Amino acid sequence: MGDFDNKEREEVFSKKVRAGKRTYFFDVKETRSNDYYVIITESKKRFEDGVFIKHKIFLYKEDFEKFAEGLNDVVEYIKANQEVVEKRYEPGFDNHTVSVENTDSKDNFSF
């Protein structure tokens, strides 16, 4: 095992999503055997001391369809049982809400 084995894997692709007080990162990384996987990270500043707290989920390609199906099912359940108003944040506006829209349309989280 060399130094390379101890380093965190390089990002292949990354998407940053700001959502109010939280930021979500969707990072595609590569295993040693060249398979891609996704790390979903939630980052939120702790009110008391300003420290950023991060929570990570590792999602492997063999689980994409089941994960997307489960996420879609719970989102559709909530939309069917409660009004969902999604806030839209635009970069450059200090994360103030630019517009608010009702998300009655069916979302599809398929991979």
Order of alpha helices (4+ residues) and beta strands (2+ residues): alpha-beta-beta-beta-beta-alpha-beta-beta
